[in-house]
Amino acid sequence: MMPKQKPGKSKQDYHTPPEFIQAVKNKLRIQDFTVDLAADEHNSVGLGYFDLPMNSLEQSWRQLSGWNWLNPPFDKITPWVQKAAMESLYGAHIAMLVPASVGSNWWNDYVTRNSYQLFLNGRITFQGCVTPYPKDCALLLYTPMIRSGNATWTWKNYV
């Protein structure tokens, strides 16, 4: 089953595939993500997680140590990239998986000058799906260490 591209109507809680998570960890040279910033007990990839009742957008991310993971709902990305851009100014480290929507306002306002973008070479097949996600994706790295730039990343070489 493939996720349908109908904003507001499509499933928004697809599990990030473990092989992609492992590739990101290898790329960042970390053992684990400290907190999964948008998860639940069934799909968290961090040592801890913020679920819907915790409302991650109202939590402080800057006080979290290490790298944190974020696979936000793709139908409402703006508040997530806005928060990541702001929190990274104060020390937060966030690895975020998003569609590579380079022509969108949210990308222009909160991604281009606020994160390092890794454009994924190799589409992702989310858990529970039989075909890859139909759009190009990017891994955004929000961190005070790197404020902007981009590259293409063949992530399957890091598994």
Contacts in CASP RR format, 6 or more apart in sequence:
PFRMAT RR
TARGET T0000
AUTHOR 0000-0000-0000
METHOD contacts of the structure
MODEL  1
MMPKQKPGKSKQDYHTPPEFIQAVKNKLRIQDFTVDLAADEHNSVGLGYF
DLPMNSLEQSWRQLSGWNWLNPPFDKITPWVQKAAMESLYGAHIAMLVPA
SVGSNWWNDYVTRNSYQLFLNGRITFQGCVTPYPKDCALLLYTPMIRSGN
ATWTWKNYV
1 128 0 8 1.000
1 129 0 8 1.000
1 130 0 8 1.000
2 129 0 8 1.000
2 130 0 8 1.000
2 131 0 8 1.000
2 132 0 8 1.000
2 133 0 8 1.000
2 134 0 8 1.000
3 10 0 8 1.000
3 11 0 8 1.000
3 14 0 8 1.000
3 126 0 8 1.000
3 129 0 8 1.000
3 133 0 8 1.000
3 134 0 8 1.000
4 10 0 8 1.000
5 134 0 8 1.000
5 135 0 8 1.000
7 75 0 8 1.000
8 75 0 8 1.000
10 74 0 8 1.000
10 75 0 8 1.000
12 73 0 8 1.000
12 74 0 8 1.000
12 75 0 8 1.000
13 40 0 8 1.000
13 43 0 8 1.000
13 73 0 8 1.000
14 71 0 8 1.000
14 126 0 8 1.000
14 127 0 8 1.000
14 128 0 8 1.000
14 129 0 8 1.000
15 42 0 8 1.000
15 43 0 8 1.000
15 126 0 8 1.000
15 127 0 8 1.000
15 128 0 8 1.000
16 43 0 8 1.000
16 45 0 8 1.000
16 69 0 8 1.000
16 71 0 8 1.000
16 97 0 8 1.000
16 124 0 8 1.000
16 126 0 8 1.000
16 127 0 8 1.000
17 124 0 8 1.000
17 125 0 8 1.000
17 126 0 8 1.000
17 127 0 8 1.000
18 45 0 8 1.000
18 127 0 8 1.000
19 156 0 8 1.000
19 159 0 8 1.000
20 97 0 8 1.000
20 124 0 8 1.000
20 155 0 8 1.000
21 45 0 8 1.000
21 69 0 8 1.000
22 158 0 8 1.000
22 159 0 8 1.000
23 155 0 8 1.000
23 156 0 8 1.000
23 157 0 8 1.000
23 158 0 8 1.000
23 159 0 8 1.000
24 69 0 8 1.000
24 95 0 8 1.000
24 139 0 8 1.000
24 155 0 8 1.000
24 158 0 8 1.000
25 31 0 8 1.000
25 32 0 8 1.000
25 33 0 8 1.000
26 158 0 8 1.000
26 159 0 8 1.000
27 118 0 8 1.000
27 153 0 8 1.000
27 155 0 8 1.000
27 158 0 8 1.000
28 67 0 8 1.000
28 95 0 8 1.000
28 141 0 8 1.000
30 66 0 8 1.000
30 67 0 8 1.000
32 46 0 8 1.000
32 47 0 8 1.000
33 45 0 8 1.000
33 46 0 8 1.000
33 47 0 8 1.000
33 67 0 8 1.000
33 68 0 8 1.000
33 69 0 8 1.000
33 95 0 8 1.000
34 46 0 8 1.000
34 47 0 8 1.000
34 48 0 8 1.000
34 64 0 8 1.000
34 65 0 8 1.000
34 66 0 8 1.000
34 67 0 8 1.000
34 68 0 8 1.000
35 46 0 8 1.000
35 47 0 8 1.000
35 48 0 8 1.000
35 49 0 8 1.000
35 50 0 8 1.000
35 61 0 8 1.000
35 64 0 8 1.000
35 68 0 8 1.000
35 69 0 8 1.000
36 43 0 8 1.000
36 44 0 8 1.000
36 45 0 8 1.000
36 46 0 8 1.000
36 48 0 8 1.000
36 49 0 8 1.000
36 50 0 8 1.000
36 68 0 8 1.000
36 69 0 8 1.000
36 70 0 8 1.000
36 71 0 8 1.000
37 49 0 8 1.000
37 50 0 8 1.000
37 56 0 8 1.000
37 61 0 8 1.000
37 68 0 8 1.000
37 69 0 8 1.000
37 70 0 8 1.000
37 72 0 8 1.000
37 94 0 8 1.000
38 50 0 8 1.000
38 56 0 8 1.000
38 70 0 8 1.000
38 71 0 8 1.000
38 72 0 8 1.000
38 73 0 8 1.000
38 80 0 8 1.000
39 45 0 8 1.000
39 46 0 8 1.000
39 49 0 8 1.000
39 50 0 8 1.000
39 51 0 8 1.000
39 71 0 8 1.000
40 49 0 8 1.000
40 51 0 8 1.000
40 52 0 8 1.000
41 49 0 8 1.000
41 51 0 8 1.000
45 69 0 8 1.000
46 68 0 8 1.000
46 69 0 8 1.000
50 56 0 8 1.000
50 59 0 8 1.000
57 79 0 8 1.000
57 80 0 8 1.000
57 83 0 8 1.000
60 87 0 8 1.000
61 68 0 8 1.000
61 83 0 8 1.000
61 84 0 8 1.000
61 87 0 8 1.000
61 92 0 8 1.000
61 94 0 8 1.000
62 87 0 8 1.000
62 90 0 8 1.000
62 91 0 8 1.000
62 92 0 8 1.000
64 92 0 8 1.000
66 93 0 8 1.000
67 93 0 8 1.000
67 94 0 8 1.000
67 95 0 8 1.000
68 92 0 8 1.000
68 93 0 8 1.000
68 94 0 8 1.000
68 95 0 8 1.000
69 94 0 8 1.000
69 95 0 8 1.000
69 96 0 8 1.000
70 80 0 8 1.000
70 84 0 8 1.000
70 94 0 8 1.000
70 95 0 8 1.000
70 96 0 8 1.000
70 97 0 8 1.000
71 96 0 8 1.000
71 97 0 8 1.000
72 80 0 8 1.000
72 96 0 8 1.000
72 98 0 8 1.000
73 80 0 8 1.000
74 98 0 8 1.000
74 99 0 8 1.000
77 98 0 8 1.000
77 99 0 8 1.000
77 101 0 8 1.000
77 106 0 8 1.000
78 105 0 8 1.000
78 106 0 8 1.000
78 109 0 8 1.000
78 110 0 8 1.000
80 96 0 8 1.000
81 96 0 8 1.000
81 98 0 8 1.000
81 106 0 8 1.000
81 107 0 8 1.000
81 109 0 8 1.000
81 110 0 8 1.000
81 111 0 8 1.000
81 114 0 8 1.000
81 115 0 8 1.000
81 140 0 8 1.000
82 106 0 8 1.000
82 109 0 8 1.000
82 110 0 8 1.000
84 92 0 8 1.000
84 94 0 8 1.000
84 96 0 8 1.000
84 110 0 8 1.000
84 114 0 8 1.000
84 115 0 8 1.000
84 140 0 8 1.000
84 142 0 8 1.000
85 110 0 8 1.000
85 111 0 8 1.000
85 114 0 8 1.000
85 115 0 8 1.000
85 142 0 8 1.000
87 94 0 8 1.000
87 142 0 8 1.000
88 94 0 8 1.000
88 114 0 8 1.000
88 115 0 8 1.000
88 142 0 8 1.000
88 143 0 8 1.000
88 144 0 8 1.000
89 144 0 8 1.000
90 144 0 8 1.000
91 143 0 8 1.000
91 144 0 8 1.000
92 142 0 8 1.000
92 143 0 8 1.000
93 141 0 8 1.000
93 142 0 8 1.000
93 143 0 8 1.000
93 144 0 8 1.000
93 145 0 8 1.000
94 140 0 8 1.000
94 141 0 8 1.000
94 142 0 8 1.000
94 143 0 8 1.000
95 139 0 8 1.000
95 140 0 8 1.000
95 141 0 8 1.000
95 142 0 8 1.000
96 115 0 8 1.000
96 139 0 8 1.000
96 140 0 8 1.000
96 141 0 8 1.000
96 142 0 8 1.000
97 124 0 8 1.000
97 137 0 8 1.000
97 138 0 8 1.000
97 139 0 8 1.000
97 140 0 8 1.000
98 111 0 8 1.000
98 137 0 8 1.000
98 138 0 8 1.000
98 140 0 8 1.000
99 133 0 8 1.000
99 135 0 8 1.000
99 136 0 8 1.000
99 137 0 8 1.000
99 138 0 8 1.000
100 117 0 8 1.000
100 119 0 8 1.000
100 120 0 8 1.000
100 135 0 8 1.000
100 136 0 8 1.000
100 137 0 8 1.000
100 138 0 8 1.000
101 107 0 8 1.000
101 135 0 8 1.000
111 117 0 8 1.000
111 140 0 8 1.000
112 148 0 8 1.000
113 147 0 8 1.000
113 148 0 8 1.000
114 142 0 8 1.000
114 147 0 8 1.000
114 148 0 8 1.000
115 140 0 8 1.000
115 141 0 8 1.000
115 142 0 8 1.000
115 146 0 8 1.000
115 147 0 8 1.000
115 148 0 8 1.000
116 140 0 8 1.000
116 141 0 8 1.000
116 143 0 8 1.000
116 146 0 8 1.000
116 147 0 8 1.000
116 148 0 8 1.000
116 149 0 8 1.000
116 150 0 8 1.000
116 151 0 8 1.000
117 138 0 8 1.000
117 139 0 8 1.000
117 140 0 8 1.000
117 141 0 8 1.000
117 149 0 8 1.000
117 150 0 8 1.000
117 151 0 8 1.000
118 138 0 8 1.000
118 139 0 8 1.000
118 140 0 8 1.000
118 141 0 8 1.000
118 150 0 8 1.000
118 151 0 8 1.000
118 152 0 8 1.000
118 153 0 8 1.000
118 155 0 8 1.000
119 136 0 8 1.000
119 138 0 8 1.000
119 150 0 8 1.000
119 151 0 8 1.000
119 152 0 8 1.000
119 153 0 8 1.000
120 136 0 8 1.000
120 137 0 8 1.000
120 138 0 8 1.000
120 139 0 8 1.000
120 152 0 8 1.000
120 153 0 8 1.000
120 155 0 8 1.000
121 152 0 8 1.000
121 153 0 8 1.000
121 154 0 8 1.000
121 155 0 8 1.000
122 132 0 8 1.000
122 154 0 8 1.000
122 155 0 8 1.000
122 156 0 8 1.000
123 132 0 8 1.000
123 133 0 8 1.000
123 136 0 8 1.000
123 137 0 8 1.000
124 132 0 8 1.000
124 133 0 8 1.000
124 137 0 8 1.000
125 131 0 8 1.000
125 132 0 8 1.000
125 133 0 8 1.000
126 133 0 8 1.000
139 153 0 8 1.000
139 155 0 8 1.000
END
